[in-house]
Amino acid sequence: GAVVSQHPSRVICKSGTSVKIECRSLDFQATTMFWYRQFPKQSLMLMATSNEGSKATYEQGVEKDKFLINHASLTLSTLTVTSAHPEDSSFYICSARYWTNEKLFFGSGTQLSVL
Amino acid sequence: RKEVEQDPGPFNVPEGATVAFNCTYSNSASQSFFWYRQDCRKEPKLLMSVYSSGNEDGRFTAQLNRASQYISLLIRDSKLSDSATYLCVVNGWNNNDMRFGAGTRLTVKP
């Protein structure tokens, strides 16, 4: 099956620093990638939808200047958490899809801990 | 009303039991439906797609009711390894994004 690689798997950083998370589709071209956040014992929350070559669409309540998304190619999307704070500590997961209505393939997630 | 709604559970069942989950969705134009399972602190993994005619994969049966806007997942002969959170996923409102239910937690006990 399709593989989506996400890294790093774990990041510990100081408050105020920026963290970049990469999401790559390894064996298919992902027209759309999604970014989610999941707090402990809570459900996945969609943060933004990213289409290659265009600006990401952010969900209500998600600050686009804080969570920068770049989808520069059909195989790579990045999420940068700028000026991270402890409340940004969470599990971030990406997913990718080849075409509309197709199933999603997920990255393995990134656990971000901001001290 | 939430876009995709699931009973959060938890469902605690003995091994061998049959358990069913429902998921309702609000957008009648939705075209694609999926069940994923997520283990603690892991990424969701596709369990099965849900087709209009209903589909079965071993002990798992998925059904779609468009008139009532819900999908269901039936697990027969539950195994300990079935313990996980089951996520209902429906394609989104502009046919581009995907919406997740909050998940239903299942624990299968010996």
Interface residues (C-beta under 8 A of the other chain):
Chain A: T32 F34 Y36 Q42 S43 L44 L46 T49 N51 T57 F91 I93 S95 R97 T100 N101 E102 K103 L104 F105 F106 G107 S108 G109 Q111
Chain B: Q31 S32 F34 Y36 Q38 R41 K42 E43 P44 K45 L46 S49 L87 V89 N91 N95 N96 D97 M98 R99 F100 G101 A102 G103
